[in-house]
């Protein structure tokens, strides 16, 4: 369901619910009055606007049902996107870092400043765990 149709549906349901509440309040007010001239304020202030909200809510909900539903388009990788990192390859570290990371570790993946760990004495990263402790 598209965002526009969801907005229409929920606003239609809210308008219809508000209209139902106003109609119920108008009916309750009218039911306690014996004379027609004392019932008119309840008709004017609750029942007529409530009925209008009910109709508006039905129109909005109907419009939401009639909108075409488009499936989401699949995202295709573009030529400018780098390939996803792989765990194959040498261990990496950041300059002046004390941890060794696998190439696919989220802490170093895609960072240009990450360099090969080489023979440096480094502790294993707690996120990617490049070797058993």
C-alpha positions as a Markdown table, in Angstrom:
| # | Residue | x | y | z |
|---|---|---|---|---|
| 1 | Unk | 0.0 | 0.0 | 0.0 |
| 2 | Unk | 1.4 | 3.4 | -1.0 |
| 3 | Unk | 2.0 | 6.1 | 1.6 |
| 4 | Unk | -0.7 | 8.3 | 0.0 |
| 5 | Unk | -3.3 | 5.6 | 0.2 |
| 6 | Unk | -2.5 | 4.9 | 3.8 |
| 7 | Unk | -2.9 | 8.6 | 4.6 |
| 8 | Unk | -6.2 | 8.7 | 2.8 |
| 9 | Unk | -7.4 | 5.6 | 4.5 |
| 10 | Unk | -6.5 | 6.6 | 8.1 |
| 11 | Unk | -7.8 | 10.2 | 7.6 |
| 12 | Unk | -11.1 | 8.7 | 6.3 |
| 13 | Unk | -11.4 | 6.4 | 9.2 |
| 14 | Unk | -10.7 | 9.2 | 11.6 |
| 15 | Unk | -13.3 | 11.5 | 10.0 |
| 16 | Unk | -15.9 | 8.7 | 10.0 |
| 17 | Unk | -15.2 | 7.9 | 13.7 |
| 18 | Unk | -15.5 | 11.6 | 14.6 |
| 19 | Unk | -18.7 | 11.8 | 12.6 |
| 20 | Unk | -20.1 | 8.8 | 14.4 |
| 21 | Unk | -19.3 | 10.4 | 17.8 |
| 22 | Unk | -21.0 | 13.7 | 16.8 |
| 23 | Unk | -24.1 | 11.9 | 15.5 |
| 24 | Unk | -24.3 | 9.9 | 18.8 |
| 25 | Unk | -23.9 | 13.2 | 20.8 |
| 26 | Unk | -26.6 | 14.9 | 18.7 |
| 27 | Unk | -29.0 | 12.0 | 19.1 |
| 28 | Unk | -28.4 | 11.9 | 22.9 |
| 29 | Unk | -29.1 | 15.7 | 23.1 |
| 30 | Unk | -32.2 | 15.5 | 20.9 |
| 31 | Unk | -33.6 | 12.6 | 22.8 |
| 32 | Unk | -33.8 | 14.6 | 26.0 |
| 33 | Unk | -35.8 | 17.5 | 24.4 |
| 34 | Unk | -39.6 | 17.3 | 23.9 |
| 35 | Unk | -40.1 | 20.3 | 21.6 |
| 36 | Unk | -38.7 | 20.6 | 18.1 |
| 37 | Unk | -37.4 | 24.1 | 18.6 |
| 38 | Unk | -35.2 | 22.9 | 21.4 |
| 39 | Unk | -33.9 | 20.1 | 19.3 |
| 40 | Unk | -32.6 | 22.3 | 16.5 |
| 41 | Unk | -29.4 | 23.4 | 18.2 |
| 42 | Unk | -28.4 | 19.7 | 18.6 |
| 43 | Unk | -29.2 | 19.1 | 14.9 |
| 44 | Unk | -27.2 | 22.1 | 13.8 |
| 45 | Unk | -24.2 | 21.6 | 16.1 |
| 46 | Unk | -23.8 | 17.8 | 16.2 |
| 47 | Unk | -25.9 | 15.7 | 13.9 |
| 48 | Unk | -25.5 | 17.6 | 10.6 |
| 49 | Unk | -21.7 | 18.0 | 10.9 |
| 50 | Unk | -21.4 | 14.4 | 12.1 |
| 51 | Unk | -23.2 | 13.2 | 9.0 |
| 52 | Unk | -21.0 | 15.3 | 6.8 |
| 53 | Unk | -17.9 | 13.8 | 8.5 |
| 54 | Unk | -19.3 | 10.3 | 8.0 |
| 55 | Unk | -19.7 | 11.0 | 4.2 |
| 56 | Unk | -16.3 | 12.6 | 4.0 |
| 57 | Unk | -14.7 | 9.7 | 5.8 |
| 58 | Unk | -16.4 | 7.2 | 3.4 |
| 59 | Unk | -15.2 | 9.2 | 0.4 |
| 60 | Unk | -11.6 | 9.3 | 1.7 |
| 61 | Unk | -11.6 | 5.6 | 2.5 |
| 62 | Unk | -13.1 | 4.8 | -0.9 |
| 63 | Unk | -10.5 | 6.9 | -2.6 |
| 64 | Unk | -7.8 | 5.1 | -0.8 |
| 65 | Unk | -9.2 | 1.8 | -2.0 |
| 66 | Unk | -9.3 | 2.9 | -5.6 |
| 67 | Unk | -5.7 | 4.1 | -5.7 |
| 68 | Unk | -3.5 | 1.7 | -7.7 |
| 69 | Unk | -1.0 | -0.2 | -5.6 |
| 70 | Unk | 2.4 | -0.1 | -7.1 |
| 71 | Unk | 5.0 | -2.7 | -5.9 |
| 72 | Unk | 8.3 | -1.3 | -4.7 |
| 73 | Unk | 10.9 | -1.2 | -7.4 |
| 74 | Unk | 13.9 | -3.4 | -6.8 |
| 75 | Unk | 17.0 | -1.5 | -6.2 |
| 76 | Unk | 19.7 | -2.4 | -8.7 |
| 77 | Unk | 23.3 | -1.8 | -7.9 |
| 78 | Unk | 24.8 | 1.1 | -9.9 |
| 79 | Unk | 28.2 | 1.2 | -11.4 |
| 80 | Unk | 29.4 | 3.8 | -8.8 |
| 81 | Unk | 28.6 | 1.5 | -5.8 |
| 82 | Unk | 31.6 | -0.4 | -4.5 |
| 83 | Unk | 31.3 | -4.2 | -4.2 |
| 84 | Unk | 30.4 | -5.4 | -0.7 |
| 85 | Unk | 33.4 | -6.1 | 1.6 |
| 86 | Unk | 34.6 | -9.7 | 1.9 |
| 87 | Unk | 36.2 | -11.5 | 4.8 |
| 88 | Unk | 38.9 | -12.8 | 2.4 |
| 89 | Unk | 42.0 | -10.7 | 2.5 |
| 90 | Unk | 44.6 | -9.3 | 4.9 |
| 91 | Unk | 43.6 | -8.0 | 8.3 |
| 92 | Unk | 43.1 | -4.3 | 8.6 |
| 93 | Unk | 43.6 | -1.6 | 11.2 |
| 94 | Unk | 43.1 | 2.2 | 11.4 |
| 95 | Unk | 46.1 | 4.4 | 11.8 |
| 96 | Unk | 47.2 | 4.4 | 15.4 |
| 97 | Unk | 44.6 | 1.8 | 16.2 |
| 98 | Unk | 45.1 | -1.1 | 18.6 |
| 99 | Unk | 42.7 | -3.6 | 17.0 |
| 100 | Unk | 43.0 | -6.0 | 14.1 |
| 101 | Unk | 39.8 | -6.2 | 11.9 |
| 102 | Unk | 38.6 | -8.5 | 9.1 |
| 103 | Unk | 38.0 | -6.6 | 5.9 |
| 104 | Unk | 34.2 | -7.0 | 6.2 |
| 105 | Unk | 34.1 | -5.6 | 9.8 |
| 106 | Unk | 31.7 | -2.7 | 10.0 |
| 107 | Unk | 34.2 | -0.7 | 11.9 |
| 108 | Unk | 36.6 | -0.5 | 9.0 |
| 109 | Unk | 34.6 | -1.5 | 5.9 |
| 110 | Unk | 34.5 | 1.3 | 3.3 |
| 111 | Unk | 37.0 | 3.5 | 5.2 |
| 112 | Unk | 39.8 | 4.8 | 3.0 |
| 113 | Unk | 42.1 | 5.3 | 6.0 |
| 114 | Unk | 42.1 | 1.6 | 6.9 |
| 115 | Unk | 45.5 | 0.0 | 6.2 |
| 116 | Unk | 46.8 | -3.6 | 6.4 |
| 117 | Unk | 47.7 | -4.7 | 9.9 |
| 118 | Unk | 51.0 | -6.3 | 8.8 |
| 119 | Unk | 53.1 | -7.6 | 11.7 |
| 120 | Unk | 51.9 | -5.1 | 14.2 |
| 121 | Unk | 51.0 | -6.4 | 17.7 |
| 122 | Unk | 47.2 | -5.9 | 17.7 |
| 123 | Unk | 44.3 | -7.2 | 19.8 |
| 124 | Unk | 41.4 | -8.9 | 18.0 |
| 125 | Unk | 38.4 | -6.7 | 17.3 |
| 126 | Unk | 35.5 | -7.7 | 19.6 |
| 127 | Unk | 33.0 | -7.1 | 16.7 |
| 128 | Unk | 34.4 | -9.2 | 13.9 |
| 129 | Unk | 36.7 | -11.5 | 16.0 |
| 130 | Unk | 39.4 | -12.0 | 13.3 |
| 131 | Unk | 41.0 | -15.0 | 15.2 |
| 132 | Unk | 40.1 | -17.0 | 18.3 |
| 133 | Unk | 41.3 | -15.4 | 21.6 |
